[in-house]
Amino acid sequence: MGSTILKEVKDHIQIIILNRPEKKNAFNREMIEAWVKSLQEAQEDDNVHVVVVTGAGDAFCSGGDVGGMTPNQTPLDNKNKLWKNIHRVPLTLKTMDKPVIAAINGPAVGAGLDMALMADIRFMVDSTKVSEGYVKVGLVPGDGGAYFLPKIVGEAKAYELLWTGKFISADEALRLGLVNHVYPQEEFMEKTLEFAKQIAYGPQIAMRMMKRAVQQSRNMELEHALDLISSHYAIIKETEDHKEGVSAFLNKRKPNFKGR
């Protein structure tokens, strides 16, 4: 059996490829464990500045591997399957302050779509479609879809997508803000990695603090958020990247950031 996750680091970009193309990259326990480990390693690796997650073959991820599910489990078994395995992906992503991009190269369904929603931003092939899908098999989104989806598209639209399970096109996903950019298949990864490289060679300390500030401010009052960002600001002003950015601006040249 081959590896369920493939990894490559280039230009400070960690590419994580979900690698069960014969199953449309449906995940099993082995893949989840490898996925979590890959994310943790990317966070700790100073050579990695950006993470891109995509799928092998013609799909991003079709969700959990239904054919591999164990029948006749108790409710506690079902809960622990989520809590001790699948939930580790969103909980690991929550601890990451490096940018994470989901490159939706093909269909993303159910938990497969939700895994993409956990990323910071999403790119999508123009010819593909995505769906929440759970309602068609009488399930709720067990991996966090009910948490992530309404934060991106709003509650009313989230209800519609969850209750119908309908597939939506790349154009519709873009209109809803579900994805940031849509590209033709032939230039999809090139455009995705071009964007990732731009981020990878930016001022890393500042960008990671931006991500932390956005995430932390979600549950703060304005006064607390402003107090937090003033601390970030005070630290960032003393970095070499800030000094280089100011020098480049004054001298009308492209900055050469070193904060990585």
GIGI-V820896 format. One record per residue. N is the residue number from 0. RES is the residue in one small letter. PSI is psi as a letter, one per 30 degrees, with the letter a starting at -180 (NA if undefined). OMEGA is omega in whole degrees, 0 to 359 (NA if undefined). Layout:
# GIGI-V820896
{{N:RES:PSI:OMEGA} {N:RES:PSI:OMEGA}}
This chain:
# GIGI-V820896
{{0:m:k:180} {1:g:l:180} {2:s:k:180} {3:t:f:177} {4:i:k:173} {5:l:k:183} {6:k:k:176} {7:e:k:175} {8:v:k:179} {9:k:k:179} {10:d:h:180} {11:h:g:180} {12:i:k:174} {13:q:j:176} {14:i:k:177} {15:i:k:183} {16:i:k:174} {17:l:k:196} {18:n:i:168} {19:r:i:187} {20:p:e:179} {21:e:f:178} {22:k:g:185} {23:k:h:178} {24:n:g:171} {25:a:k:185} {26:f:k:173} {27:n:a:183} {28:r:e:181} {29:e:e:180} {30:m:e:180} {31:i:e:180} {32:e:e:179} {33:a:e:179} {34:w:e:180} {35:v:e:180} {36:k:e:180} {37:s:e:179} {38:l:e:179} {39:q:e:179} {40:e:e:179} {41:a:e:179} {42:q:e:185} {43:e:f:184} {44:d:j:181} {45:d:f:179} {46:n:f:180} {47:v:k:179} {48:h:f:182} {49:v:k:176} {50:v:k:175} {51:v:k:178} {52:v:k:179} {53:t:a:183} {54:g:l:175} {55:a:l:178} {56:g:b:188} {57:d:g:179} {58:a:l:171} {59:f:d:178} {60:c:k:181} {61:s:g:178} {62:g:a:179} {63:g:l:180} {64:d:j:183} {65:v:e:181} {66:g:f:181} {67:g:g:182} {68:m:k:179} {69:t:k:181} {70:p:l:173} {71:n:h:176} {72:q:l:177} {73:t:l:175} {74:p:e:179} {75:l:e:176} {76:d:e:181} {77:n:e:179} {78:k:e:182} {79:n:f:177} {80:k:e:177} {81:l:e:188} {82:w:e:186} {83:k:f:184} {84:n:d:188} {85:i:e:182} {86:h:f:179} {87:r:f:179} {88:v:e:179} {89:p:e:180} {90:l:e:175} {91:t:e:179} {92:l:e:180} {93:k:f:182} {94:t:f:184} {95:m:k:175} {96:d:g:172} {97:k:k:180} {98:p:k:178} {99:v:k:182} {100:i:k:173} {101:a:j:178} {102:a:j:186} {103:i:j:186} {104:n:f:181} {105:g:a:184} {106:p:k:175} {107:a:j:189} {108:v:k:176} {109:g:b:179} {110:a:f:176} {111:g:e:176} {112:l:e:182} {113:d:e:177} {114:m:e:177} {115:a:e:180} {116:l:f:180} {117:m:f:178} {118:a:l:180} {119:d:e:177} {120:i:l:185} {121:r:k:171} {122:f:l:188} {123:m:k:174} {124:v:k:188} {125:d:f:185} {126:s:g:186} {127:t:l:179} {128:k:l:179} {129:v:l:181} {130:s:k:172} {131:e:e:165} {132:g:f:187} {133:y:e:186} {134:v:f:183} {135:k:f:175} {136:v:g:175} {137:g:h:180} {138:l:l:170} {139:v:l:177} {140:p:j:189} {141:g:f:187} {142:d:g:180} {143:g:g:180} {144:g:e:179} {145:a:f:176} {146:y:e:186} {147:f:e:188} {148:l:e:181} {149:p:f:177} {150:k:f:183} {151:i:e:186} {152:v:f:184} {153:g:l:186} {154:e:e:185} {155:a:e:180} {156:k:e:178} {157:a:e:177} {158:y:e:181} {159:e:e:182} {160:l:e:179} {161:l:e:185} {162:w:f:180} {163:t:e:184} {164:g:g:184} {165:k:l:174} {166:f:k:176} {167:i:k:183} {168:s:l:177} {169:a:e:179} {170:d:e:179} {171:e:e:178} {172:a:e:178} {173:l:e:181} {174:r:e:181} {175:l:f:184} {176:g:g:179} {177:l:e:176} {178:v:l:182} {179:n:e:183} {180:h:l:177} {181:v:k:182} {182:y:l:173} {183:p:l:183} {184:q:e:187} {185:e:f:179} {186:e:g:188} {187:f:e:183} {188:m:e:177} {189:e:e:181} {190:k:e:180} {191:t:e:182} {192:l:f:175} {193:e:e:177} {194:f:e:181} {195:a:e:180} {196:k:e:177} {197:q:e:179} {198:i:e:184} {199:a:f:181} {200:y:g:175} {201:g:a:179} {202:p:j:191} {203:q:e:182} {204:i:e:180} {205:a:e:183} {206:m:e:178} {207:r:e:176} {208:m:e:175} {209:m:e:180} {210:k:e:180} {211:r:e:180} {212:a:e:178} {213:v:e:182} {214:q:e:183} {215:q:e:184} {216:s:f:182} {217:r:e:186} {218:n:g:182} {219:m:l:166} {220:e:l:182} {221:l:e:182} {222:e:e:181} {223:h:e:179} {224:a:e:179} {225:l:e:177} {226:d:e:179} {227:l:e:185} {228:i:f:177} {229:s:e:176} {230:s:e:176} {231:h:e:183} {232:y:e:181} {233:a:e:179} {234:i:e:183} {235:i:e:181} {236:k:f:181} {237:e:g:181} {238:t:l:177} {239:e:e:179} {240:d:e:179} {241:h:e:180} {242:k:e:178} {243:e:e:179} {244:g:e:179} {245:v:e:180} {246:s:e:180} {247:a:e:179} {248:f:e:183} {249:l:e:182} {250:n:g:175} {251:k:h:177} {252:r:l:178} {253:k:k:181} {254:p:l:177} {255:n:i:186} {256:f:k:183} {257:k:f:188} {258:g:i:181} {259:r:NA:NA}}
